[in-house]
Amino acid sequence: MQQNPTFPDPISTPLVGTVIAVQANFCQVQIDLDTPILGGKLILCTRRARLHKIGVSAIVGDRVVVAEADWIGSRGVVSEVFPRHSLLDRPPVANADRILLVFALAEPALDPFLLSKFLVKAESTGLQVSLCLNKSDLVTEIERQEWCDRLSDWGYQPIVISVETGIGVKELQIELDRQITIFAGHSGVGKSSLTNALIPDSNIRVATVSGKLSRGRHTTRHVQLFTMPTGGLIADTPGFNQPDLTCTPTELSRYFPEIRQRLATAHCQFSDCTHRDEPNCVVRGAWERYPHYLDFLADSIAWEQQLQSQPKLENSLKQKSGTGKKQFEPKLDSKYRQISRHTILQALDEIADELDEEY
């Protein structure tokens, strides 16, 4: 006769896990796989009230402690959120190790400028950046090799796969083992199909590429972590077509491997060189993505100027009085502000003094 497993005591045995999904005030936590009995179990949790009061939230990827849980009913309470070693705000993912940019070699056709923009955005996160080229079955061997050689000059060694035929999928699965990897890229390139191939029971909805626009339709609506059989976690993020570049001109140059390579062996004449038209610049030259850099530089300069022209937040807010807490409200324009009682009394005293002097 098979005996039911003995679950740990819900009060005295808090367990550690990873938040794999968040919805409203609830989060789904997967208990660590190496935990006895409960390894891999999914627990639907709320936050302890104390965490809410001190402003601690739990997002996808957070490492948390689950306590006061009904293990059999798969319900629990998050009592602690561990410090994060990385944090992305868009998409909101904590503790990610790598960004995997997924692009297609065909359907839709690979656009060098758009790929370059995604690469710069990925580099700006500070995470390890990898590049995956899907739909390799739709191009010739010569075309695949040409793209690999081209991207090698950019500073990247792409992983070439085909979800349709299975080429390279197993190798990619090994590459992503024991990490949290964020999938990103142009819509319709096969991110959701790739996730389904790496994790057969994930059942993520996929859609075909639009015939008129040669672009993919958005199929992923929210961020969620999926566990691979090898133990790695994948975040399949909502697809987007034009990533925003929000960085200063100085930061932008750090996000091109070609520029980093050139500056590692030589130095420009000016320390604040923008690598555009300054004399004795070691970066300016006939490398393929230099025109991309100039386009992004113009956007970066415009973004920085717009940022500097905005009023500082502390100058547009004032602290509420009498609340006992640090709460702020917008400052009114001077013509709409009510004159304080102290100012009125002070003005009346000055008028009274002047009258006394006259009479």
C-alpha positions in Angstrom: 0.0 0.0 0.0 1.4 3.4 -1.1 1.8 5.9 1.7 1.2 9.6 1.3 4.3 11.8 1.6 4.9 13.4 5.0 4.8 17.2 4.4 6.9 19.5 6.6 5.3 21.5 9.3 3.8 24.7 7.8 4.9 27.0 10.6 8.4 25.7 11.5 9.6 24.9 8.0 9.9 27.9 5.7 11.2 27.0 2.3 13.0 28.9 -0.4 11.9 29.3 -4.0 11.7 31.5 -7.1 8.8 33.7 -8.2 7.8 32.5 -11.6 4.6 34.5 -12.2 2.8 37.5 -10.7 -0.8 38.5 -11.1 -2.6 41.2 -9.1 -1.7 40.6 -5.4 -0.6 37.0 -5.8 2.6 35.4 -7.0 3.4 31.8 -7.9 6.5 30.4 -6.3 8.3 27.3 -7.4 10.1 25.6 -4.5 13.8 24.8 -5.3 14.2 21.5 -7.1 16.7 20.2 -4.6 14.3 20.6 -1.6 13.2 17.2 -0.2 9.6 16.1 -0.9 8.5 19.6 -2.1 11.2 20.2 -4.7 9.6 21.8 -7.8 6.2 22.3 -6.2 4.2 25.4 -7.1 2.8 27.5 -4.3 0.3 30.3 -4.8 1.3 33.0 -2.4 0.4 36.4 -1.0 2.9 38.9 0.6 3.1 39.2 4.3 1.6 42.5 5.4 4.9 43.7 6.9 6.5 43.6 3.4 3.7 45.6 2.0 4.1 48.3 4.7 7.9 48.7 4.0 7.3 48.8 0.2 8.9 45.5 -0.6 7.4 43.9 -3.7 8.0 40.5 -5.3 8.5 40.3 -9.1 9.2 37.5 -11.5 12.7 36.1 -10.8 12.8 37.1 -7.1 14.2 34.6 -4.6 11.8 34.4 -1.7 11.1 32.6 1.6 7.7 30.9 1.7 6.3 30.4 5.3 2.9 29.7 6.9 2.0 27.5 4.0 -0.7 24.9 3.4 1.6 22.6 1.5 -1.2 20.2 0.5 -3.5 23.0 -0.7 -0.5 24.7 -2.4 -1.1 28.1 -0.6 1.4 30.1 1.2 2.8 33.5 2.3 6.0 35.2 1.1 7.7 36.3 4.3 11.0 37.5 2.9 12.5 38.7 -0.4 16.2 38.2 -0.9 18.5 40.9 -2.3 18.6 41.0 -6.1 21.9 40.7 -8.1 20.2 42.2 -11.2 16.9 44.0 -12.0 15.3 44.9 -15.3 12.4 47.3 -15.3 11.1 46.5 -18.8 10.3 43.7 -18.7 10.2 43.5 -14.8 12.5 40.5 -14.1 14.8 40.1 -11.1 18.1 38.1 -10.9 18.3 37.4 -14.7 21.7 36.2 -15.9 21.4 36.5 -19.7 19.5 38.1 -22.5 19.0 35.8 -25.5 18.1 37.9 -28.6 16.1 35.6 -30.9 16.0 36.7 -34.6 14.9 34.9 -37.7 17.1 34.4 -40.8 13.9 34.6 -42.9 10.1 35.2 -42.5 10.6 37.9 -41.4 13.9 38.8 -43.1 16.8 39.7 -40.8 17.1 43.5 -40.7 20.7 44.6 -39.7 19.6 48.0 -38.4 16.8 46.6 -36.2 19.1 43.8 -35.0 21.7 46.4 -34.1 19.2 48.4 -32.1 18.1 45.3 -30.1 21.8 44.4 -29.4 22.5 47.9 -28.1 19.4 47.8 -25.9 20.4 44.3 -24.6 24.0 45.5 -23.9 22.6 48.4 -21.9 21.2 46.0 -19.3 24.6 44.9 -18.1 23.6 41.2 -18.6 25.4 38.7 -20.7 24.1 39.0 -24.3 23.7 36.0 -26.6 22.3 35.9 -30.1 20.1 33.1 -31.5 19.2 32.9 -35.2 16.1 30.8 -35.8 14.5 29.4 -39.1 17.9 28.4 -40.4 16.1 25.8 -42.5 14.6 28.6 -44.7 18.0 29.8 -46.0 21.0 28.1 -47.7 24.2 27.0 -46.0 26.0 29.9 -47.8 23.6 32.5 -46.4 23.9 31.1 -42.9 27.7 31.3 -43.0 27.6 34.8 -44.4 25.5 36.0 -41.5 27.7 34.2 -39.0 30.8 35.8 -40.4 29.1 39.2 -40.5 28.0 39.0 -36.9 31.4 37.8 -35.8 32.8 41.1 -37.1 30.1 42.8 -34.9 31.6 40.9 -31.9 29.0 38.2 -31.5 29.0 34.4 -32.2 25.4 33.5 -33.0 23.7 30.2 -32.2 22.0 29.0 -35.3 18.9 26.9 -34.8 15.7 25.7 -36.4 12.7 25.1 -34.2 10.9 23.5 -37.1 13.6 20.8 -37.7 15.1 20.7 -34.2 18.6 21.8 -35.4 20.6 23.3 -32.5 17.7 23.2 -30.0 19.4 20.6 -27.7 22.7 22.5 -27.8 20.9 25.7 -26.9 19.2 24.0 -24.0 22.6 23.0 -22.5 23.9 26.6 -23.1 21.0 28.0 -20.9 21.3 25.4 -18.1 21.0 26.7 -14.5 20.4 30.4 -15.4 17.6 32.8 -15.7 17.4 33.8 -19.4 15.3 36.5 -20.9 14.1 35.9 -24.4 13.7 39.1 -26.5 13.5 40.0 -30.1 11.3 41.1 -33.0 7.8 39.8 -32.9 7.2 36.7 -35.0 10.8 35.3 -35.0 9.8 32.3 -33.0 10.5 33.1 -29.3 7.3 31.3 -28.1 7.9 28.4 -30.4 11.4 28.1 -29.2 10.2 28.1 -25.6 7.7 25.3 -26.4 10.6 23.3 -28.0 12.8 23.7 -25.0 10.0 23.0 -22.5 7.4 20.8 -24.2 4.8 21.2 -21.5 4.9 25.1 -21.5 2.1 25.3 -24.1 2.7 29.0 -25.0 0.4 30.3 -27.7 2.1 31.1 -31.0 0.9 32.9 -34.1 1.9 33.2 -37.8 3.7 36.1 -39.4 1.4 38.8 -40.9 1.5 38.5 -44.7 1.0 42.2 -45.3 3.6 43.6 -42.9 6.0 40.7 -42.8 5.9 41.1 -39.0 4.8 38.8 -36.2 1.7 39.2 -34.2 2.1 39.7 -30.4 1.4 36.3 -28.7 3.0 36.8 -25.3 1.0 39.1 -23.0 2.9 39.0 -19.7 6.2 37.9 -18.2 6.4 34.4 -16.8 9.3 32.0 -16.0 9.3 28.5 -17.4 11.5 25.7 -16.1 13.6 23.7 -18.5 14.2 20.0 -17.8 17.8 20.8 -17.1 16.9 23.3 -14.4 17.3 26.6 -16.2 14.5 29.2 -16.2 13.3 31.1 -19.3 11.4 34.4 -19.3 9.3 34.6 -22.5 8.6 38.4 -22.7 6.1 40.3 -24.7 7.3 41.0 -28.2 8.0 44.5 -29.3 9.1 46.0 -32.6 11.1 49.1 -31.7 13.1 49.0 -28.4 13.7 52.4 -26.8 17.3 53.6 -26.5 17.6 55.6 -23.3 21.2 56.2 -22.7 23.7 59.1 -22.7 26.2 59.5 -25.6 29.0 58.4 -23.3 27.2 55.2 -22.3 26.2 54.4 -25.9 29.8 53.8 -27.0 30.2 51.1 -24.3 27.4 49.1 -25.9 29.3 48.4 -29.2 31.8 45.5 -29.0 33.6 47.1 -32.0 34.2 50.3 -30.1 35.3 48.5 -26.9 37.8 46.6 -29.0 39.2 49.7 -30.6 39.5 51.6 -27.3 41.2 48.6 -25.6 44.3 49.1 -27.8 44.3 52.9 -28.4 42.9 56.1 -27.1 41.2 59.1 -28.7 42.8 62.5 -28.4 39.9 63.8 -26.3 38.6 62.0 -23.2 35.0 63.0 -24.0 35.2 62.1 -27.7 31.8 61.2 -29.2 33.6 59.5 -32.1 31.8 61.6 -34.7 33.9 64.4 -36.0 36.7 65.0 -33.4 40.3 64.9 -34.7 42.5 61.8 -34.0 39.5 59.6 -33.1 40.5 55.9 -33.1 36.9 54.7 -33.4 35.7 56.6 -36.5 36.2 54.4 -39.5 34.8 52.1 -42.1 33.4 49.4 -39.9 29.9 48.2 -40.8 27.9 49.4 -37.8 29.5 52.8 -37.6 26.5 54.4 -39.5 24.2 52.7 -36.9 26.3 54.2 -34.1 25.9 57.7 -35.6 22.1 57.3 -35.9 21.8 56.1 -32.3 24.2 58.9 -31.2 21.8 61.5 -32.6 18.9 59.8 -30.7 20.9 59.6 -27.5 21.9 63.3 -27.7 18.2 64.3 -28.2 17.1 62.1 -25.3 19.8 63.6 -23.0 18.7 67.1 -23.9 15.1 66.3 -23.3 15.9 64.8 -20.0 17.9 67.9 -18.9 15.1 70.2 -19.9 12.6 68.5 -17.7 12.1 70.0 -14.2 13.6 68.1 -11.4 11.1 66.0 -9.4 12.0 67.6 -6.0 11.4 71.1 -7.4 7.8 70.2 -8.5 6.8 68.4 -5.2 6.3 69.5 -1.6 6.0 67.5 1.5 2.5 67.3 3.1 2.3 68.8 6.6 0.6 67.1 9.5 0.7 63.5 8.1 3.6 62.2 10.2 4.9 60.4 7.1 7.0 61.4 4.1 4.2 62.1 1.7 4.4 64.5 -1.2 2.0 66.4 -3.3 2.5 68.6 -6.5 3.4 72.3 -5.9 0.9 74.8 -7.2 1.9 77.6 -9.4 2.5 80.8 -7.4 -0.7 82.5 -8.7 -2.8 79.6 -7.4 -1.2 79.2 -4.0 -3.1 80.3 -0.9 -1.2 82.9 1.2 -0.2 81.4 4.5 -1.6 82.7 7.7 1.9 83.6 9.0 2.6 85.7 5.9 -0.7 87.6 6.4 -0.1 88.3 10.1 3.4 89.4 9.3 2.1 91.9 6.7 -0.5 93.2 9.2 2.1 93.7 11.8 4.2 95.7 9.4 1.2 97.9 8.5 0.4 98.4 12.2 4.0 99.5 12.8 3.9 102.0 10.0 0.6 103.4 11.3 2.1 103.8 14.8 5.0 105.7 13.4 2.8 108.1 11.4 0.4 108.8 14.3 
